[in-house]
Each structure stands twice: as structure tokens, then as C-alpha cells.
Amino acid sequence: MNTTLKLCTTLLLSCALMTNCNNSGKPLAEEEKEAVEQPDTPDKYTVIFDTDANNELDDQHAQIYLLFNGNDFVVKGITVNATHSGGEIANHYQEAERILKLSQLDGKVPLYSGANGDFEEIRNRIYDDDFDGKAAVDFIIEEALNIKDQKLVLIPVGKLTNIALALLKQPSIAEKIRIVWLGSNYPKPGEYNQDNDIPSMNYVLSTKAPFEMVTVRYEEPSGTAAITVTQAQINESMPGRGPRIEDPITGRHGGTYHTFGDYSVSLFEHIDYHSEARERALFDVAAVAVIKNPAWGKVREHPAPIYEDSVWVEQPENERKIMIWENFDKESIVQDLFHALDNPVLVTTK
């Protein structure tokens, strides 16, 4: 992160702390205060990206966006998990591998298979030699234990199974990590990532690991569901974007592709649309974007709730606090994705 951006971020946060007011000028309720402690801003964030890569199309765009922001991120590796719409874990691994190839980082950034099943199915087997998700879970633990001078940022953009299992197996990593999760319609019920493994989310919420919820909120302007692009926009803007690889990938829907931009067109061609505008949300991109530039979303501190019987249960006296991200700068985030594709700076692992 450059010095100018750090200075601007510091000044914005200072102003927020001094005013401690909402847009109407009224003091915020105690549990809804703007965060008084923001995460440290190192020159580069050290991260692990945890993805259900074969679900929809936002995971692929978030992964390429991360891999092309080498001025801001060190990527220790990518882990995958399986959610219902994306098939078995092998499908998610293969899709994440395609994106690594399109980024010219295949074989350079490690890729690990994670949980195919859910938290409750796996939790009693975490000390077995071959438990479901072992490669990803053990990798997360190892990298968390080894990190120095900053927290390891985990960016899960699917279910939280791998993260919860790592915390269960090695609770001491809680103080070594920062979790920035794309998921939940909070304070409303539902949401795909959340509903794929609710017990894993509740377990993470019960730990002391710093936890940030990058909200989805379907059909509402305040969540990442509002960060949309149309198929027409992709067809016009994406062809040929990104570095050209010599040996093309075969896409999940067939066809061969030398650039991510061309593959993006294919992904948008084969996705379902739910409106005449033929638009899709780039939910997961926002989780990476607000780490890179916190000014692209609004964040507040809140006592950690729990999800029971399909509703959020508030715990106002809970000393455990989480951060909730909302009200994202759609235009800046989408434009920065395009900028990264046109000006890629490949990440390293160190």
C-alpha cells in the first residue's frame, strides 16, 4: 500500500473517530459505533484465499483480482472448499487451477484441496491422517503459526468450513489471523455461503479470531449484491484483457482461452440471469477490495450475534466484537478490477 493511500486512510479514520456520528449528525448507538480500531496497514497484506471456485462466476474474478495486485498482497496459497452448486471438491480445485494458469502463477502459488463435507461431519476426525479437508486445514494452521510482524489475512469467499476446522484443531492461531469473510445477509436470514455450513460460521463467531463480515444482502443496495456488471458490459470490456498465456486452458464449459478476459466472457455466457438487465454480482471481489482500500466500504463494530433456527439472535452484552462491512463503492471496485487486468502486478508468496 503506498504512502499516500495510507495517509488518506488514516485521515479518514481520524475524522470518523472525532465525529462518531452517522450521516444525520446524531451519535451512533453504542453497539453500532464506527470501528475505533482499524486493522494495521502493512506495505503488503499476507493472505490465504479460500474459495468455492466452481460456484457461479464471482470467485474467479476475485481470485484473478487478488493475484494481479502484487503491490498490495503476498499470497501464501489458495485453498478450496465445496459448496452445493459447484459440485465435488475436485471441480472447485480444477477451476481455481484454471485461474492460476491464466494468471501465469500455476506452480508458483500453491493450491490445496479443502473440505468437501461440512463442519459437523468432519470435526471429530481432525486428528485422523486423512480427514476431509486436511491439506487445506493443515496449510492454514502452518502459515498462521509461522507468520511474523502482522496477522495472516484469511479471505474465505465460500463456506467457512476450512477456517473453522483450522481454529478447532489449533485454537492458538486465533491471535495470529484476521478473517475477512464474504457471506451473510445480516441482519436478515439466508445467504448461500452461510447456509452451506451454518455450524462452521457459528463456531468461528464463538472464537476470539478477528472476524469481518462482508455482507451480501440480496436485492439491497447496502451489500455486495449491488456490485453488479451486465453481460453486455463484459462482452464489450473483457475480451483480450489480462496477460496472454501460450498454452490455453480448457474452460469449465468447454472452449479454450488464452486470457482471463476471454474466459470471463464465457463465464457470463453460461450463467443464469434473473432480470432483463442480464446482470450478475461480483460479490467476492469486494472482500479483496476492502482489504486493499478500506475506503471502498463502510465498516462498523458490532457485538457478535449467533444464528439459530434460521434467524440472527443479537447478543448486545457480548464482549466478543466483529466488524460488519456494508455500503460499498461499486464503481471504484469494478474499475479497479479492470485496472488490475490491464496493469497486472503478479503476487509472490514471500
N, C-alpha and C positions, 0 to 999 in steps of 0.2 A: 504494500500500500504506500503511495507516495506521500511526501511530507505535506503537500497542500491539502490532500484529501483528509489526512489525519487531523490537520489544524481545523479544517472546516467542520469535521465531525465533532471535535472537541468543543468548538464554539457553539454549535447547535445544541449539544447536550448540556452545556453550561447554562444556555438560555432557558432550556426546558426546566432545569433544576431550580433556577432562580424564580421562575414564574409559578411552577407547579399548578398550572391552570389548564382547563380544557379550552376549546375554541370559543366558548361563550364568555370566558374570563372568570368562571366560577371555579373554586377549588375542587380538585378531584377527590372522590371518596377515598378513604384510607387504603382500601384493598385495590383500588383502580389507579394508583399513582403511576406516573411515568417512572420507568426504572431509574433508581438512584445510583445503581452500579451497572455500568455497561461492561461487556467483555473487553479484555485487553485487545489492543490492535497491533499485533506484531507486524513486521515487514511482510511476512507471508504466513498464512494460516496453514498448519499441518492438519490434513484431513484424511478420513476414510469415507468413501461414498458407498452407501448401502442401498441397493436398488432392486426393485422387481422389474427389471429392464424390459421384459417382453409384454408388459401390460400397457395398452394404449400407445401413446407416442411422446408424452412429455418427458419420460425418463431418459430417452435417447438424446433429446435436446438439452436436458440438464447435464447429462454426462459429457457431451461434447463441449458445452459451455464451460464446465469446470476444467476440462483437460486443455482448453485453449486459453486459460487465464493464468499462465505460469508466472506472471508478475505478482500475483496475489496468493497463490496456493502452491503448497507442496502436497502431492497426493501419494500417500503411502501405499494405497491399494484400493481396489474396488471389491466389494462383497455383494453377493446377490441373494435374494430370498424369493420364494414362490408365492404369488397371490393367485386367487382363483381364476381370473380371466386370462392370465398369461400362461397357463399350463404348468407342467412339471418344472423342477429346478433347472434341468438341462436346457430348457428353452430360454430361460432368463440368462443363464450363463452364455449361451450362444449369441444372444442379442447384445449383451454387454461386450462380448468379444468382437462383434462386428464394429461397434463404435470405437473400440480401441484400435482396430485396424484402420478405420477411416481417419483416425487422429494421428496415425503413424506412431502410436505408442504401444502396440501389441508386443508383448515380450519385454517391455520396459516398465510399465505399471502393472503390478501383479493383480490377478483376478482370482477370487476364491468363491467356491460354492458354499452357500449358507443353508438355512432351514427350508426344507420342503414342507414340513408339518408346522404345527403351532406350538406355543409355549407350554401349554399344559400337557401335550403329548410327549414333549422332549425333556422337560425339566428334571425328571427323576433319572435320566440317563446321561447327564452331562459329564460324568466321570468314566463313562464307557469309552473304549478305544475307538468306536466307530459311530458315535451318536450323530443323529441327523443335524447337519449344520456345523459339525466340528471344525472344518477347515476355516470357515469364516469367523466363528466364535473365538477360536484359539488365536487367530491372527489379530483380531481386535484387542484381545487381552494383552498379547505380547507387545503390540505397538503402544498401547496405553501405559504399560509398565515401563517401557523404555524411553518415553518422551521426557525431555528436559526443557525447562525455562518457559514453557507455555502449555496450555491444555491441548490435547488431541481433540479436534473437532470431528464429531461423527455426524454425517449428513444422511440419515435414513429417509428415503422418499417412498417407502412402501410400508409394509407392516413392521412392527418393532421387535420381532422375534429374535433376530440375531443380537440386538443390543441388550434385550432383557436377559437372554441366556448368558451373555458375557458378564453382566453385572451379577447374576446369580452365582456363576462359577467363581468369579473373582471380585467380591464386593469392594476391595480396596481401589479398584480403578475409578470408582465414583468421583474421587477428588482429582483425578487426572484427565477427565474428559469433559467436553461440552457437547450436548446433544441438540442438534437443530433439526427437528422433525417436520416434514411436510405431511400434515394429516389433520383430521377432525373438522367438523362443522361448529365446534364450540362457539357459543353455549347451546347450540341446537344439537339434537342427536344425529346419529348416522355418519357416514362418510366411508369411502371404500377402504382406504388404508387402515383406518381404525377398526372397521368391522371385520377385517380379515384376521385379526388376533387381538381382541379386546383385553384378555388377561395379560398379554405382554405389555400393553400400554399402561394398565393399572399397576403392574409391577414396577415399571420404570418410574411412574409417578410416586411410588412409595419409597423410592431410594433417595439418596442425597445428591445424586448426579445432577449438575446444572442442566435444565431442560427448557427448551424453547419450542413452542408450538406455532408453526407457520400455517395459519388456518386456511381451509379450503372454502367452505361456505358456498355451496352450490346455489347459483342463481342470485347471489347477493353481491353488491359492489365492493364489499369490505374484505373479501377473501381472495385467494389466488385464483378462484374460478373466474374472476373478472379479467385475468391476464390472458386474453384471447387473441388469436390470429385466425384469419379466414383462409380457406383453401385457395381462393383467388390471390390473396396476398402471398402465400407460399409459392404458388405457381409462377408468380411474377418475380419474386425476390430471391428465391432459393437456388434455382438451377446453377450448377457450377461453383457454388460457394464452398469454401474450405479448401485445404490442400488436396492436390490430386495424387492418389496412390497408384503405383504401377500395376499391382495385381488387384483387380477389383474384388469386392465382396459379393456374395450372393445374398440378396435381401430375404427377409422372412416371408415375403410374398412372392419370391422369385425375382428374376431380373438381376443384372449385375450393375455395380455402382463404383465409380472411382472417387467420388466426392460425397461428403456428408450432405451437401445441399441437394444433390440429386436424390439421395436416399430419403431425405426429408419429404420431397415431393411424392415419392412412392408411399411413405407412411401416411401422408394426408390423403392420398388417393384411395387407400384401403381401409380407412377408418369410418365408423358410423357417425352421422351427423343428426342433430336433434332440433335443428332450426333451419329456416330458409337461408339464413346468412351463411350456412356451412362453415361454422367456426368451431375451433377447439381451444381449450385452455392449455397453457403451458405451465401448469401448476408447479411442477418440481423445479423449474428454472428459478423460481422465486427464492427457494431455500438457499441456493447458491448465491443468488444476487444480493440478498440482505446481509449475508456474511461479508461479501466483498464491499458493499456500500450500505451501511445501516440506514442512510437517509432515504432509501428506496422503499421503506415501510415504516409503520408506526409500531412501537413496542411498549408494552406495559407489564408491570409486575402484578401477579395475582396469586392468592393462596391456592395451592394445588387442590383441584377437585378430584373426585373419583367418579367413574362411570359404572352405574348399577341399574339393572333392569331397564336398559335402553334409554336412560336419562342421565344427564350430568347432575351430580349431587355436590353442592357447594360445601366447602369446609372453611368458613371465614376465619376461624381461630387457628387454622393450620399454620404452623411456623414454617413449613416447607413451602417455598415460593417457586413459581415457574414464570416464564416470560411468554407473552402471547403477542404474536405478530399479526397485523391487520392493516388495511388501507394502504395498498401497495401502489407504487408509481409504475403503472403499466407501461407507459410509453418509454420511460428510461430503461426499464428492464428488457423490453423487446428490442429496443435499439442497441443495447449493449450486447445482446446475443448476436445480432447481425454484425456488430463491430468485431466481436471475437472471431467470427467466421472469416471475416475479411482481413483481420490482423492477428492471426493466431500466435500466441506465445506458449509453446508446449511446456506443460508442467514437468517437474522432475520428482523423484522420490526422496530426495535429500535436500 
